[in-house]
Amino acid sequence: MVWYDLNADGSRNPGEPGIPGISVRLIGHRTMSDYTVTGSDGSYRFSSLPTGGYAGVEFLMPDGYSCTTPGSGSDARPIGGTVAFAEGDDSRHTLNAGFVGGYQAGTPVAAYGWVRGTVWSDGNRDGVNDDMYGLTDIEVRLLDAGGAVVASARTEYHDYYTSMYLFGPLLPGEYSLAFTAPENYIFTDPGGDSYADPLTGTTAPFTVGGGDTIVRDAGLILSLAPAQSPPPGETNEPDEEIGDSKKRDDVDDAAEEEREEQVITSEPQEPDGEASGGPREDDDDGPDREKSKDQDDRHKPGEDRPKQGDD
């Protein structure tokens, strides 16, 4: 049994409720042998024990809960931030754990209610929790009928529930929830398994009765980052345009180099580009050479040059 210790004395008194949905692990002498979850009344059961005995039972505490003072009603002691351990042996087949929490109901009642749920990543965006990919560390706030925050918690991994939050014990009444989407996430469309409004992250009001366990889940989907606008005066041209511009620049550069290396002779050139004979004008310091050089200096790469001889 996992129960809520209303007066935190370590003993289970009449009227102190069992806690539903708590993950319980059966620990062998070396590894976890099995796990289960508590029912609506806080009870749990393992059908068989490991061969050779078992070391004990681990209880996973939801965010906002901790172990009560060890006493006659609780065998568990904390061994980590979210885990309590009750030592067992072959002669002990009943191990209980008492929890306490930050939220205490103001007025004792005959029966309390609970609200729990999960937050999952809705990869196919259909609003149905069919892949059980839970998201942890998601903030969930419990609101009363007037919209005031009653309690808050974060989702955590709990074996069977890959993401879980829990509120209670709650006085019967009207409540709602507010989920906070993390960065780069938005809520999926409601109507299937998700109860969170896509714009506000809140659920519609619901009524919690004595002995009820209300389940409210929320689905999240990755949102694409908005495209950045180009600076004023610039446009986002397709990559093909950029590539074509670069190719044109390369062609202009190659043409410029070819013109600079071209050899001018007084005789017709052979196909291989070498003169068949006669004096070479590039060895002469005459006016024609100076004119050709001036023309090269006046034109930038990519501009059309006047043809030789167009003086």
Secondary structure, 3 states (H helix, E strand, C coil): CEEECCCCCCCCCCCCCECCCCEEEEECCCCEEEEEECCCCCCCCCCCCCCCCCCEEEEECCCCEEECCCECCECCEECCCCEEEEECCCCCCCCCEEEEECCCCCCCCCCCEEEEECEEECCCCCCCCCCCCECCCCEEEEECCCCCEEEEEECEEECCEEEEEEEEEECCEEEEEEECCCCCEEECCCCCCCCCCCCCCECCCEEECCCCEEECCEEEEECCCCCCCCCCCCCCCCHHHHHHHHHHHHHHHHHHHHHHHCCCECCCECCCCCECCCCEHHHCCCHHHHHHHHHHHHCCCCCCCCCCCCC
